[in-house]
Amino acid sequence: METSFEWNEQKNQENQAKHDVSFEEAQDAFSDPNKRLIRDLDHSQVEERWFCLGEITIIRNGELFEGIVTVSVCPRITWMILDRFTWVTSRKFTILFLDRP
C-alpha cells in the first residue's frame, strides 16, 4: 500500500517556527518501528483523527537531533481500480499539527 502525506504549508511554517521541526521531517515518525498510534477521541466526531508518537532523527548543519514527536493526522484511504481484476490502495495522511515534548 502506497502511503503519502499532505499538509497546509502555512501550518507547516508555523509549526516549524514553534518546534524547529517541519512536517516533512515529522512524517518520519511513521517509520519508527516502536511508534504508537492513538485515536484522537476529542477531535474524531466529524472525521477520524489519530496521533502518531514516534522517534525522528534530523541532521542539520552537522548537528544530530533525535527525539519523540507527536503528529496529529487525518487518514484518507483511496481505492483506485486499474482494471476489473486489479486495484491499488493508497493511504494519504493529512498532517494537522505536531508537537515536541
C-alpha positions, -999 to 999 in steps of 0.1 A, spaced: 0 0 0 14 34 -10 15 60 18 17 97 12 14 128 33 0 163 26 -3 194 47 -12 231 48 21 249 41 12 279 64 6 255 93 39 238 84 57 271 86 40 280 120 49 246 135 85 248 121 89 282 138 75 269 171 91 235 173 120 237 148 107 206 130 90 206 96 60 184 87 82 168 61 107 158 89 79 148 113 64 123 89 94 101 97 77 93 130 56 68 109 87 49 101 96 43 137 91 6 144 82 15 180 57 42 171 23 43 188 -9 53 170 -36 66 193 -71 77 183 -78 113 190 -112 109 207 -116 146 213 -115 155 176 -129 125 159 -166 134 158 -166 148 123 -136 129 108 -113 102 120 -81 117 136 -51 100 151 -19 108 170 13 92 160 40 92 186 74 83 171 111 90 172 127 110 144 163 118 136 173 150 120 208 162 109 211 199 104 243 218 99 262 187 110 243 185 143 222 155 152 187 158 167 169 127 180 136 130 197 100 119 200 73 139 182 35 137 183 20 141 149 -18 146 146 -31 132 113 -64 126 95 -61 94 73 -78 91 40 -78 58 21 -82 58 -17 -90 28 -38 -80 31 -74 -93 4 -98 -68 -2 -126 -90 -28 -144 -117 -52 -133 -92 -76 -117 -66 -52 -102 -68 -24 -77 -44 -3 -58 -49 11 -23 -32 43 -13 -32 58 21 -29 96 24 -24 113 57 -31 150 62 -8 163 89 -27 187 111 0 196 137 30 183 155 43 188 190 76 181 207 79 175 245 
